[in-house]
Amino acid sequence: MDDLLHILNSDGADELKLHVGAPPVIVLDGEHQAVEGQPITTEDGEQLLQSIANTRQRRELRERGMVQFVYRFRNVTDFVVCARMENGNVGIDIQ
């Protein structure tokens, strides 16, 4: 997750989309650009969420199907994270 957030931050991108079955996608000036690499697996989605969400946030996702929170990256940049359950998998959009 750290590498993906670094790309998002350093490229000045608008959004990072992490959805099971697709590679990570960076949205830059309204254009979706896939990040080089393998599609995200169910396990990847869980691990990515666990790396940025606390226990309460993960529980809220499981109970309500969605959670939104602010994640501070490297004590410098704040990102708004929106995580949803999608067909039993975690989907994450970060702005």
Summary of the structure (lengths in Angstrom):
residues: 95
radius of gyration: 12.5
end to end distance: 13.8
largest distance: 34.4
contacts: 270
relative contact order: 0.21
helix: 32%
strand: 41%
